């Protein structure tokens, strides 16, 4: 989901003297709130590993998850602004339980005037910002070609099917639903239509009833769609058809399987060229948008047919205003994919969407090389008013985005194909497992793109009002009303949503990688987590256990302080003097951990000849002590001593980090 670009660069150094002053932290105060027994208390995990979720963080030998395959055929009516049609769901119950009833998500019902989502923030949308939600014509169970109606109850954004006979363990059922709904206007946020110079753009997502997940943690996960908590979906194969007016282009998740029916010979040839080109190839240029010859027919409708395999969801964009370009994506092992962008004249030009496919291509190549190979044949960047929303194989980004902003939103949204499209976490309960992880991988993608053209993403230049980007986090941590990372996403007020859902967990992973574990150990453990949980449903403990086991480190103190609590860190230098009053005998240093979060730290000595020497103090420094005195072996006269000289730690008060050597 889109994040504020003023905070995209959040993961930067913490220079917080002003924050310390604001929150009345006294740099001369040596008292401490730190309790080693609390920070390093044993038994962080309340449950043992089991046959489904192993103690090492892997899926257990009896891990299971259900599967939902979809066949969908709908028509987009541009006069009534409706989607109508039918879907057939093949639901496979891999669980050990017989299921007497099934639950489905009905996300379009969030736009109804009595939707629960209207009451979360206390600001109910105006009447013109409502629709009737899903209008269900029929729900049936299919036995062969015979359809028998099944009783159903719709409660807000959920539908329960009350089966006449329980779906047996390891059994399969086929359900057919005929439905329609009115597409929300630009107020739809994630699914909408909006005007451009050459015609409306339709961004169609959450456009069919989808199965809720039945898992080994919650049974049926029926949390309603309220807005912030996004999606939790099973994997399956999708075969879908979209019928639109003849003059529209449809850009959809997956692979177009009937290109000869909906594209011209010239467009087919250009697509073939794009599949073999690292440079962006125009499939439908600006001059062709309003030409009749850019469509294979000049009347009636066309049906676009797509397939996508082993995915959680599909979405599509549709418009007669689309300019269309594409380029090859080079994947590890000689594999290939295709990056494409569709956008209106308002987004035309190399200073805007003319580079969108380049941004998309390079992001996919980086994430594939670094973490996990992109699994789908196509990736699409679509320009509309959703302005930053992700679905498997397609992202909806902003029409007016350009330059660094367009690069960042493109990298971020396509990055969601790794979290949570490949690693299928529960966004509705744990938004940090997709937004935080994705924001983390964005940081390094920005460093890599075009030799750092839009890097560093973590630089303070991109913070609000030119200030330090850490300002996005520290007030939230110090604010006694602030929720923690582990808070349900829909329970997090908007003022805390980005700091707590995106930035703090992302910065936590940066700390693990760059300060606590080191890059090699972190990368190995993180890749192992991704590979073991690809196309599965990890819980938070699976991630925590996987990182600990893969890196060989007890990190319970960090999970406890950073994720489950808003503990802050403040390591203060109290004294720095020559041991035995003799420079040749080293420097005696006294430091105190004043706050509840322990952290390893680097200490740097600056000598009078201008040279410097660094030493690393592990987190075990604080295992028994709140205050430590140690001697750094030096033999020459020193000028000063500084803790955390790179400002890499979340230290709440840098005013007490340096001292002149006595």
Secondary structure, DSSP 8 states (H G I E B T S, - for coil): ----TTSTT--S----HHHHHHTT--TT-------HHHHT-S---SS---SSB-TTSSB-TT----EEEEEEEEEEETTTTEEEEEEEEEEE--SSS-EEEEEEE-GGGGGSTT-GGGGSSS----GGG-----EEEEEEEEETTEEEE-EEEEETTEEEEEEEEEE-TT-EEEEEEEEEEE---GGGSSSEEE--TT--EEEE-S-S-EE--EETTTEE------SSS-----BEEEEEEEEEETT-EEEESSEES-HHHHS-HHHHHHHHHHTT-SS-EEEE-GGGTT-GGGSS-SSSEEEEEEEEEEES---EEEESS-EEEEEEEE-GGG-EEEEEEEE-GGG-STTTGGGHHHHHHHHHHHHHHHT----SSEEEEEEESS-SEEETTEEEEETT--HHHHHHHHHHHHHTTTBTTTB---TTT-GGGTHHHHHHHHHHHHHHGGGTTT--TT-GGGSGGG--TTHHHHHHHH-TT---TTS-GGGS-HHHHIIIIIIHHHHHHHHIIIIIS-HHHHHHHHHHHHHHHTTS---HHHHHHHHHHHHT---HHHIIIIISS---B-EEEEEEEEGGG-GGG-EEEEEEE-SS----EEEEEEETTS-EEEEEE-GGGGSS-SEEEEEE---S-EEEEEESTT--S-BS-GGGSEEE--
